Amino acid sequence: MELIKTNIPSLDETLGGGLIEDSILLITYDTYSQGWTLAFEILRNRIEEGDFGVIINSVVPLSMLNLELKRIKFDLFEEGEKNRLGVIDIFASFYGIEYQQPYVFYEKMDPETYLPKFMAIYRRMLEKQIKDKRPIGIQVTADGFAFLIGEEAEIRNLQKNLAAKENARIYEKRKRPINITLLNRDRVSQRFLSWISLYSQYQIDFSSQEGQVEEKMFIRKSPLPKFKPTTRIFKLENGKIKII
């Protein structure tokens, strides 16, 4: 399987070389952490290499999400207009927001119909936008999904989705994705976190520090043989991510 670089040298080195295609990177953080921005820095770098971003949003309206992304100078709408990313908007699907942008996909759904409709939307995105590019997916956020449909249902849906991914890997000839899951630890149970961690090949945990701009960044796991768990310092400075 191909090893994909994040193009953040200090991160690739710490992970043991990069991200294996078809893998899941779990990024967990606390309420006041900015660690979630790392996912979008990885996405920015990968779409510069020709990959395609897939944002799966379940927590806030897109205007609010885009406002948060301004802190790292990432414009979701601008990248969408350039056909470099698409959005599967679960938040809009549940709450009746009707976006006009062609790169925002949504459909009326509820907890019972969520998974089949989500998978149908993703298939449409594959055909219309992704095509032969590698998808780089960001789930914004796992705790958002758990709130909308319940933790137990989200765990079962994740298992079903993993089975569908395995069948796609076996039978479909296309570039395999990189999946990044964002999870605020303060919003879910320890049991839910344990399940999500089980299904993730990579895990990075961020912890904010009271009264400090720097955060503790613990690279907890990676499947690569050169990897060893490491603690780094993470901070945002003038719109740029720094890993020390």
Stockholm file with secondary structure:
# STOCKHOLM 1.0

chainA/1-244         MELIKTNIPSLDETLGGGLIEDSILLITYDTYSQGWTLAFEILRNRIEEGDFGVIINSVVPLSMLNLELKRIKFDLFEEGEKNRLGVIDIFASFYGIEYQQPYVFYEKMDPETYLPKFMAIYRRMLEKQIKDKRPIGIQVTADGFAFLIGEEAEIRNLQKNLAAKENARIYEKRKRPINITLLNRDRVSQRFLSWISLYSQYQIDFSSQEGQVEEKMFIRKSPLPKFKPTTRIFKLENGKIKII
#=GR chainA/1-244 SS CCEECCSCHHHHHHHTSSEETTCEEEEEECTTCCTTHHHHHHHHHHHHTTCEEEEEECSSCHHHHHHHHGGGTCCHHHHHHTTSEEEEEHHHHHHTCCCCCTTEECCCCCTTTHHHHHHHHHHHHIIIIITTSCEEEEEECHHHHHHHHCHHHHHHHHHHHHHHHHHHHHHCCSCCCEEEEEEEGGGSCHHHHHHHHHTCSEEEEEEECTTCSCEEEEEEECSSTTCCCEEEEEEEETTEEEEC
#=GC SS_cons         CCEECCSCHHHHHHHTSSEETTCEEEEEECTTCCTTHHHHHHHHHHHHTTCEEEEEECSSCHHHHHHHHGGGTCCHHHHHHTTSEEEEEHHHHHHTCCCCCTTEECCCCCTTTHHHHHHHHHHHHIIIIITTSCEEEEEECHHHHHHHHCHHHHHHHHHHHHHHHHHHHHHCCSCCCEEEEEEEGGGSCHHHHHHHHHTCSEEEEEEECTTCSCEEEEEEECSSTTCCCEEEEEEEETTEEEEC
//
